[in-house]
Amino acid sequence: MKEKSDSNESLKKKLGGSHTTIVGDRLGKKVLKTISLNSEIKKIIPSFIKVKGKGVSGGSLNCKIMRADDRGNLRLLISQGTTTQEIRLVTTAGDKKAGERIRNNINQALLIDK
C-alpha cells in the first residue's frame, strides 16, 4: 500500500500547469504516476485535450513518448478513441542524448507496469 501512496505523492509534487484532466481517466493517471516515479522527471505538464471529429468514445488507451528535444525534455501523447492530449515532461537532462536515455527508461517502466 505504501508504494501506491508514494506514487500519488510523487505525481502531486510533479504535476503542473493549468489543465488537470487527463485523457484515459484512471489508466491515464496510472501512466503519469509511473512516469512521476522516475527521479529524472522534474515536472509533468498536461496540455489541452483535442477531439477529432465524431466517432466512438472510449476504446483502448494509447501512449507514445516522442523523441527528446535539444534540451532533453520529452512529450507524451495519450489518446483514447478520438481524444488526444499532449503532456510535456520536463527532465533533468541537459541534452538530447540524455533525454533519449530517460525516454528509454520510462518506456521500460511502462512496459513492466502493464
DSSP file (Angstrom, degrees, kcal/mol; ACC not computed):
  #  RESIDUE AA STRUCTURE BP1 BP2  ACC     N-H-->O    O-->H-N    N-H-->O    O-->H-N    TCO  KAPPA ALPHA  PHI   PSI    X-CA   Y-CA   Z-CA
    1    1 A M     >        0   0    0      0, 0.0     4,-1.7     0, 0.0     5,-0.2   0.000 360.0 360.0 360.0 -30.1    0.0    0.0    0.0
    2    2 A K  H  >  +     0   0    0      1,-0.2     4,-2.5     2,-0.2     5,-0.2   0.881 360.0  56.9 -63.0 -38.6    2.9    2.3    0.7
    3    3 A E  H  > S+     0   0    0      1,-0.2     4,-2.2     2,-0.2    -1,-0.2   0.892 105.4  51.4 -60.5 -39.8    4.1    2.2   -3.0
    4    4 A K  H  > S+     0   0    0      1,-0.2     4,-1.8     2,-0.2    -1,-0.2   0.912 111.7  45.6 -64.0 -43.4    0.6    3.4   -4.1
    5    5 A S  H  X S+     0   0    0     -4,-1.7     4,-2.3     2,-0.2    -2,-0.2   0.858 110.9  54.3 -69.8 -34.7    0.7    6.4   -1.7
    6    6 A D  H  X S+     0   0    0     -4,-2.5     4,-2.4     2,-0.2    -2,-0.2   0.905 109.3  47.7 -62.7 -41.7    4.3    7.2   -2.8
    7    7 A S  H  X S+     0   0    0     -4,-2.2     4,-2.1     2,-0.2    -2,-0.2   0.864 110.9  51.3 -69.5 -34.9    3.3    7.3   -6.4
    8    8 A N  H  X S+     0   0    0     -4,-1.8     4,-2.3     2,-0.2    -2,-0.2   0.926 112.9  45.2 -65.0 -44.4    0.3    9.5   -5.6
    9    9 A E  H  X S+     0   0    0     -4,-2.3     4,-2.2     2,-0.2    -2,-0.2   0.899 111.9  52.3 -65.8 -41.0    2.6   12.0   -3.7
   10   10 A S  H  X S+     0   0    0     -4,-2.4     4,-1.7     1,-0.2    -1,-0.2   0.911 111.3  46.7 -61.9 -42.9    5.2   11.9   -6.4
   11   11 A L  H  X S+     0   0    0     -4,-2.1     4,-2.3     1,-0.2    -2,-0.2   0.919 110.3  52.6 -66.0 -43.6    2.6   12.8   -9.1
   12   12 A K  H  < S+     0   0    0     -4,-2.3    -2,-0.2     1,-0.2    -1,-0.2   0.893 111.0  47.8 -59.2 -40.6    1.1   15.6   -6.9
   13   13 A K  H  < S+     0   0    0     -4,-2.2    -1,-0.2     1,-0.2    -2,-0.2   0.862 119.7  37.4 -67.9 -36.3    4.5   17.2   -6.5
   14   14 A K  H  < S+     0   0    0     -4,-1.7    30,-3.0    -5,-0.2     2,-0.3   0.662  90.3 100.6 -94.7 -17.7    5.4   17.0  -10.2
   15   15 A L  B  <  +a   44   0A   0     -4,-2.3     2,-0.2    28,-0.2    30,-0.2  -0.539  49.3 156.1 -74.6 128.3    2.1   17.7  -11.8
   16   16 A G        +     0   0    0     28,-2.9     3,-0.2    -2,-0.3     2,-0.1  -0.783  16.6  69.7-140.5-176.8    1.9   21.3  -13.0
   17   17 A G  S    S-     0   0    0     -2,-0.2    30,-0.1    28,-0.2    27,-0.0  -0.226  83.9 -78.6  91.3 176.1    0.1   23.6  -15.5
   18   18 A S  S    S+     0   0    0     28,-0.2     2,-0.6    -2,-0.1    -1,-0.2   0.582 105.4  80.3 -93.9 -10.9   -3.5   24.8  -15.7
   19   19 A H        +     0   0    0     27,-0.6    -3,-0.1    -3,-0.2    -1,-0.0  -0.867  44.6 166.8-100.6 121.6   -5.0   21.6  -17.1
   20   20 A T        +     0   0    0     -2,-0.6     2,-0.3    25,-0.1    -1,-0.1   0.581  45.6  98.8-109.0 -13.3   -5.7   18.8  -14.6
   21   21 A T        -     0   0    0     25,-0.1     2,-0.4     1,-0.0    -2,-0.0  -0.575  57.9-157.9 -76.4 137.1   -7.9   16.5  -16.6
   22   22 A I    >   -     0   0    0     -2,-0.3     3,-1.5    24,-0.1     6,-0.2  -0.962  20.2-115.0-119.9 132.9   -6.0   13.5  -18.1
   23   23 A V  T 3  S+     0   0    0     -2,-0.4    56,-0.1     1,-0.2    62,-0.1  -0.387 102.8  31.7 -60.8 138.5   -7.2   11.5  -21.1
   24   24 A G  T >> S-     0   0    0      4,-0.1     3,-1.4     3,-0.1     4,-0.8   0.447  93.7-139.9  91.6   1.6   -7.9    7.9  -20.1
   25   25 A D  H <> S+     0   0    0     -3,-1.5     4,-2.3     1,-0.3     5,-0.2  -0.194  81.8   9.9  47.9-116.0   -9.1    8.8  -16.6
   26   26 A R  H 3> S+     0   0    0      1,-0.2     4,-2.1     2,-0.2    -1,-0.3   0.906 135.6  46.3 -61.8 -44.4   -7.7    6.2  -14.2
   27   27 A L  H <> S+     0   0    0     -3,-1.4     4,-1.9     2,-0.2    -1,-0.2   0.889 112.0  51.7 -68.0 -38.3   -5.5    4.4  -16.7
   28   28 A G  H  X S+     0   0    0     -4,-0.8     4,-1.9     1,-0.2    -1,-0.2   0.904 111.2  47.5 -62.4 -41.7   -4.1    7.8  -17.9
   29   29 A K  H  X S+     0   0    0     -4,-2.3     4,-2.5     2,-0.2    -2,-0.2   0.844 107.5  56.7 -68.6 -33.1   -3.3    8.8  -14.3
   30   30 A K  H  X S+     0   0    0     -4,-2.1     4,-2.1     2,-0.2    -1,-0.2   0.906 106.3  50.4 -63.8 -40.0   -1.7    5.4  -13.7
   31   31 A V  H  X S+     0   0    0     -4,-1.9     4,-2.2     1,-0.2    -2,-0.2   0.932 111.8  47.4 -61.0 -46.4    0.7    6.1  -16.6
   32   32 A L  H  X S+     0   0    0     -4,-1.9     4,-2.6     1,-0.2    -2,-0.2   0.860 109.1  54.0 -66.0 -35.3    1.5    9.5  -15.2
   33   33 A K  H  X S+     0   0    0     -4,-2.5     4,-1.0     2,-0.2    -1,-0.2   0.922 109.0  48.9 -63.1 -43.3    2.1    8.0  -11.7
   34   34 A T  H >< S+     0   0    0     -4,-2.1     3,-0.6     1,-0.2     4,-0.3   0.919 113.4  46.7 -61.5 -44.2    4.6    5.5  -13.2
   35   35 A I  H >< S+     0   0    0     -4,-2.2     3,-1.7     1,-0.2    -2,-0.2   0.891 106.1  59.0 -64.8 -39.9    6.4    8.3  -15.0
   36   36 A S  H 3< S+     0   0    0     -4,-2.6    -1,-0.2     1,-0.3    -2,-0.2   0.730  93.2  67.5 -65.6 -21.0    6.5   10.5  -11.9
   37   37 A L  T << S+     0   0    0     -4,-1.0     2,-0.5    -3,-0.6    -1,-0.3   0.660  76.7  99.2 -73.1 -15.0    8.4    7.9  -10.0
   38   38 A N  S X  S-     0   0    0     -3,-1.7     3,-1.8    -4,-0.3    68,-0.0  -0.629  70.8-147.2 -73.5 121.8   11.4    8.5  -12.3
   39   39 A S  T 3  S+     0   0    0     -2,-0.5    -1,-0.2     1,-0.3    -3,-0.0   0.664  93.8  63.5 -66.9 -16.0   13.8   10.7  -10.4
   40   40 A E  T 3  S+     0   0    0     51,-0.1    52,-1.8    62,-0.1     2,-0.6   0.455  82.0  90.5 -89.7  -0.3   14.9   12.4  -13.7
   41   41 A I  E <   + B   0  91A   0     -3,-1.8    50,-0.3    50,-0.2     3,-0.1  -0.870  49.3 175.2 -94.4 118.9   11.4   13.8  -14.4
   42   42 A K  E     +     0   0A   0     48,-2.9     2,-0.3    -2,-0.6    49,-0.2   0.857  63.5   9.2 -90.4 -40.1   11.1   17.3  -12.8
   43   43 A K  E     - B   0  90A   0     47,-1.5    47,-2.6     2,-0.0     2,-0.5  -0.999  52.8-154.6-147.4 143.3    7.7   18.4  -14.0
   44   44 A I  E     -aB  15  89A   0    -30,-3.0   -28,-2.9    -2,-0.3    45,-0.2  -0.982  18.5-174.5-118.9 117.2    4.7   16.9  -15.8
   45   45 A I  E     - B   0  88A   0     43,-2.8    43,-2.7    -2,-0.5   -28,-0.2  -0.885  10.5-153.3-122.0 101.0    2.6   19.5  -17.6
   46   46 A P  E     - B   0  87A   0      0, 0.0   -27,-0.6     0, 0.0    41,-0.2  -0.449  11.9-153.7 -69.9 143.0   -0.7   18.4  -19.2
   47   47 A S  E     -     0   0A   0     39,-2.1    40,-0.0     1,-0.2     0, 0.0  -0.404  36.0 -64.3-102.3-176.0   -1.9   20.4  -22.2
   48   48 A F  E     -     0   0A   0     -2,-0.1    38,-0.7     1,-0.1     2,-0.4  -0.254  53.3-110.1 -69.8 161.9   -5.4   20.9  -23.5
   49   49 A I  E     - B   0  85A   0     36,-0.1     2,-0.4    -3,-0.1    36,-0.2  -0.800  27.4-154.4 -98.3 131.1   -7.4   17.9  -24.9
   50   50 A K  E     - B   0  84A   0     34,-3.2    34,-2.8    -2,-0.4     2,-0.5  -0.857   3.3-161.3-106.2 140.2   -8.1   17.7  -28.6
   51   51 A V  E     - B   0  83A   0     -2,-0.4     2,-0.7    32,-0.2    32,-0.2  -0.986   8.1-151.4-120.9 126.2  -11.1   15.9  -30.1
   52   52 A K        -     0   0    0     30,-2.4    -2,-0.0    -2,-0.5     0, 0.0  -0.866  49.1 -59.5-100.9 115.2  -11.1   14.9  -33.7
   53   53 A G  S    S-     0   0    0     -2,-0.7     2,-0.4     1,-0.0    29,-0.1   0.184  85.1 -42.1  52.5-166.7  -14.4   14.7  -35.4
   54   54 A K  S    S+     0   0    0     -3,-0.0     2,-0.3     3,-0.0    -1,-0.0  -0.795  77.7 123.6 -97.9 138.5  -17.3   12.4  -34.5
   55   55 A G        -     0   0    0     -2,-0.4     2,-0.5     0, 0.0    27,-0.1  -0.943  63.3 -49.6-169.5-171.3  -16.5    8.9  -33.5
   56   56 A V        -     0   0    0     -2,-0.3    26,-0.3    25,-0.0     2,-0.1  -0.658  53.0-138.4 -80.6 125.6  -16.8    6.3  -30.9
   57   57 A S        +     0   0    0     -2,-0.5     2,-0.2    24,-0.2    24,-0.2  -0.440  68.4  24.2 -78.6 160.6  -15.8    7.5  -27.5
   58   58 A G        +     0   0    0     22,-0.3    25,-0.2    -2,-0.1     2,-0.1  -0.593  64.0 136.9  86.8-149.4  -13.7    5.2  -25.3
   59   59 A G        -     0   0    0     -2,-0.2     2,-0.1    21,-0.1    -1,-0.1  -0.443  63.9 -28.1  94.2-174.0  -11.6    2.4  -26.7
   60   60 A S        -     0   0    0     -2,-0.1    21,-0.6     1,-0.1     2,-0.4  -0.418  62.5-116.5 -79.3 153.1   -8.1    1.4  -25.7
   61   61 A L  E     -C   80   0A   0     19,-0.2     2,-0.4    -2,-0.1    19,-0.2  -0.744  29.5-166.3 -89.4 130.5   -5.6    3.9  -24.3
   62   62 A N  E     -C   79   0A   0     17,-2.9    17,-2.6    -2,-0.4     2,-0.4  -0.961   4.1-172.0-119.9 137.3   -2.5    4.5  -26.4
   63   63 A C  E     +C   78   0A   0     -2,-0.4     2,-0.4    15,-0.2    15,-0.2  -0.974   5.2 178.2-128.0 141.9    0.6    6.3  -25.1
   64   64 A K  E     -C   77   0A   0     13,-1.9    13,-3.0    -2,-0.4     2,-0.6  -0.959  18.5-148.8-144.9 125.0    3.7    7.3  -27.1
   65   65 A I  E     -C   76   0A   0     -2,-0.4    11,-0.2    11,-0.2     3,-0.1  -0.845  24.2-141.5 -94.5 121.6    6.7    9.2  -25.8
   66   66 A M        -     0   0    0      9,-3.2     9,-0.4    -2,-0.6     3,-0.1  -0.320  32.1 -77.5 -79.1 162.5    8.1   11.4  -28.5
   67   67 A R        -     0   0    0      1,-0.1     8,-0.2     7,-0.1    -1,-0.2  -0.164  56.7 -94.8 -58.0 152.2   11.9   11.9  -29.1
   68   68 A A        -     0   0    0     28,-0.2     6,-0.2     6,-0.1    -1,-0.1  -0.355  36.0-128.8 -67.9 146.9   13.7   14.3  -26.8
   69   69 A D    >   -     0   0    0      4,-2.3     3,-1.7    -3,-0.1    30,-0.2  -0.226  42.5 -81.5 -83.1-175.7   14.2   17.9  -27.9
   70   70 A D  T 3  S+     0   0    0      1,-0.3    26,-0.6     2,-0.1    27,-0.1   0.744 132.4  50.1 -62.1 -24.1   17.6   19.6  -27.9
   71   71 A R  T 3  S-     0   0    0     24,-0.2    -1,-0.3    25,-0.1    24,-0.1   0.467 119.6-107.5 -92.9  -3.0   17.3   20.3  -24.1
   72   72 A G  S <  S+     0   0    0     -3,-1.7    21,-0.3     1,-0.3     2,-0.1   0.496  72.7 138.7  91.4   4.1   16.4   16.7  -23.3
   73   73 A N        -     0   0    0     17,-0.1    -4,-2.3    18,-0.1    -1,-0.3  -0.489  38.4-145.6 -81.9 156.1   12.7   17.3  -22.5
   74   74 A L  E     - D   0  89A   0     15,-2.5    15,-3.0    -6,-0.2     2,-0.4  -0.763   7.8-143.3-121.4 162.1   10.0   14.9  -23.7
   75   75 A R  E     - D   0  88A   0     -9,-0.4    -9,-3.2    -2,-0.3     2,-0.5  -0.993  11.2-157.4-124.5 136.3    6.4   14.9  -24.9
   76   76 A L  E     -CD  65  87A   0     11,-3.2    11,-2.8    -2,-0.4     2,-0.6  -0.956   4.2-158.1-111.9 126.9    3.9   12.2  -24.1
   77   77 A L  E     -CD  64  86A   0    -13,-3.0   -13,-1.9    -2,-0.5     2,-0.5  -0.929  10.1-174.3-105.3 123.2    0.9   11.7  -26.4
   78   78 A I  E     +CD  63  85A   0      7,-2.8     7,-2.5    -2,-0.6     2,-0.4  -0.965   7.5 175.9-115.6 130.7   -2.0   10.0  -24.8
   79   79 A S  E     +CD  62  84A   0    -17,-2.6   -17,-2.9    -2,-0.5     2,-0.3  -0.988  15.7 177.0-137.1 148.6   -5.0    9.1  -26.9
   80   80 A Q  E >   -CD  61  83A   0      3,-2.5     3,-2.1    -2,-0.4   -22,-0.3  -0.914  68.7 -41.6-148.1 118.1   -8.3    7.2  -26.4
   81   81 A G  T 3  S-     0   0    0    -21,-0.6   -24,-0.2    -2,-0.3   -22,-0.1  -0.476 126.7 -20.0  62.5-123.3  -10.8    7.0  -29.2
   82   82 A T  T 3  S+     0   0    0    -26,-0.3   -30,-2.4    -2,-0.3     2,-0.4   0.314 118.4  98.7 -97.7   7.2  -11.0   10.4  -30.9
   83   83 A T  E <   +BD  51  80A   0     -3,-2.1    -3,-2.5   -32,-0.2     2,-0.3  -0.823  47.9 178.6-104.0 133.0   -9.5   12.2  -27.9
   84   84 A T  E     -BD  50  79A   0    -34,-2.8   -34,-3.2    -2,-0.4     2,-0.4  -0.973   6.5-175.1-132.8 146.1   -5.8   13.2  -27.8
   85   85 A Q  E     -BD  49  78A   0     -7,-2.5    -7,-2.8    -2,-0.3     2,-0.4  -0.998  14.6-146.9-141.5 137.7   -3.7   15.0  -25.2
   86   86 A E  E     - D   0  77A   0    -38,-0.7   -39,-2.1    -2,-0.4     2,-0.5  -0.875  14.9-167.4-101.6 135.6   -0.1   16.1  -25.2
   87   87 A I  E     -BD  46  76A   0    -11,-2.8   -11,-3.2    -2,-0.4     2,-0.3  -0.988  13.6-139.3-126.8 124.7    1.8   16.1  -21.9
   88   88 A R  E     -BD  45  75A   0    -43,-2.7   -43,-2.8    -2,-0.5     2,-0.6  -0.644  10.5-159.0 -82.5 135.6    5.2   17.8  -21.5
   89   89 A L  E     -BD  44  74A   0    -15,-3.0   -15,-2.5    -2,-0.3     2,-0.5  -0.939   5.2-157.3-117.4 106.6    7.8   16.0  -19.4
   90   90 A V  E     -B   43   0A   0    -47,-2.6   -48,-2.9    -2,-0.6   -47,-1.5  -0.735  20.1-169.9 -85.9 126.1   10.5   18.3  -18.1
   91   91 A T  E     -B   41   0A   0     -2,-0.5   -50,-0.2   -50,-0.3   -18,-0.1  -0.577  37.4-118.8-113.7 172.5   13.6   16.4  -17.3
   92   92 A T  S    S+     0   0    0    -52,-1.8   -51,-0.1    -2,-0.2   -19,-0.1   0.469  77.2 118.4 -85.4  -3.9   16.9   16.9  -15.6
   93   93 A A        -     0   0    0    -53,-0.3    -2,-0.1   -21,-0.3     3,-0.1  -0.281  51.9-159.6 -65.7 148.1   18.7   16.1  -18.9
   94   94 A G  S    S+     0   0    0    -22,-0.1     2,-0.3     1,-0.1   -22,-0.2   0.536  70.0  21.5-104.5  -9.7   20.8   18.8  -20.4
   95   95 A D  S  > S-     0   0    0    -24,-0.1     4,-2.0   -23,-0.1   -24,-0.2  -0.918  85.5 -93.9-150.8 174.9   20.9   17.5  -24.0
   96   96 A K  H  > S+     0   0    0    -26,-0.6     4,-2.3    -2,-0.3   -28,-0.2   0.875 117.8  55.4 -62.3 -40.5   19.1   15.3  -26.5
   97   97 A K  H  > S+     0   0    0      1,-0.2     4,-1.6     2,-0.2    -1,-0.2   0.920 110.1  44.9 -62.5 -45.3   21.3   12.2  -25.8
   98   98 A A  H  > S+     0   0    0      1,-0.2     4,-2.0     2,-0.2    -1,-0.2   0.874 111.5  54.6 -66.0 -36.9   20.4   12.2  -22.0
   99   99 A G  H  X S+     0   0    0     -4,-2.0     4,-2.4     1,-0.2    -2,-0.2   0.882 106.0  51.6 -62.9 -39.4   16.8   12.9  -22.9
  100  100 A E  H  X S+     0   0    0     -4,-2.3     4,-2.3     2,-0.2    -1,-0.2   0.871 107.5  53.0 -65.9 -36.6   16.7    9.8  -25.1
  101  101 A R  H  X S+     0   0    0     -4,-1.6     4,-2.0     2,-0.2    -2,-0.2   0.919 110.5  47.2 -63.2 -43.5   18.2    7.7  -22.2
  102  102 A I  H  X S+     0   0    0     -4,-2.0     4,-2.5     2,-0.2    -2,-0.2   0.905 109.5  54.3 -63.6 -41.7   15.4    8.9  -19.9
  103  103 A R  H  X S+     0   0    0     -4,-2.4     4,-2.5     1,-0.2    -2,-0.2   0.918 108.3  48.9 -58.6 -44.4   12.8    8.2  -22.6
  104  104 A N  H  X S+     0   0    0     -4,-2.3     4,-2.1     1,-0.2    -1,-0.2   0.895 110.2  51.5 -63.5 -40.1   14.1    4.6  -22.9
  105  105 A N  H  X S+     0   0    0     -4,-2.0     4,-2.1     2,-0.2    -2,-0.2   0.912 111.4  47.1 -62.5 -42.8   14.0    4.2  -19.1
  106  106 A I  H  X S+     0   0    0     -4,-2.5     4,-2.6     2,-0.2     5,-0.2   0.914 109.4  53.4 -66.5 -42.6   10.3    5.4  -19.0
  107  107 A N  H  X S+     0   0    0     -4,-2.5     4,-1.9     1,-0.2    -1,-0.2   0.906 109.9  48.7 -58.9 -40.9    9.3    3.1  -21.8
  108  108 A Q  H  X S+     0   0    0     -4,-2.1     4,-2.1     2,-0.2    -1,-0.2   0.906 110.8  50.4 -64.2 -41.8   10.8    0.2  -19.9
  109  109 A A  H  X S+     0   0    0     -4,-2.1     4,-2.0     1,-0.2    -2,-0.2   0.884 110.3  50.1 -64.1 -38.6    8.9    1.2  -16.7
  110  110 A L  H  X S+     0   0    0     -4,-2.6     4,-0.5     2,-0.2    -1,-0.2   0.863 109.7  50.6 -70.0 -35.0    5.7    1.5  -18.6
  111  111 A L  H >< S+     0   0    0     -4,-1.9     3,-0.7    -5,-0.2    -2,-0.2   0.905 112.7  46.2 -66.9 -40.6    6.1   -2.0  -20.2
  112  112 A I  H 3< S+     0   0    0     -4,-2.1    -2,-0.2     1,-0.2    -1,-0.2   0.863 108.5  56.7 -68.6 -35.9    6.8   -3.5  -16.8
  113  113 A D  H 3<        0   0    0     -4,-2.0    -1,-0.2     1,-0.3    -2,-0.2   0.565 360.0 360.0 -77.0  -8.3    3.8   -1.7  -15.2
  114  114 A K    <<        0   0    0     -3,-0.7    -1,-0.3    -4,-0.5    -2,-0.1   0.516 360.0 360.0 -63.9 360.0    1.2   -3.1  -17.6
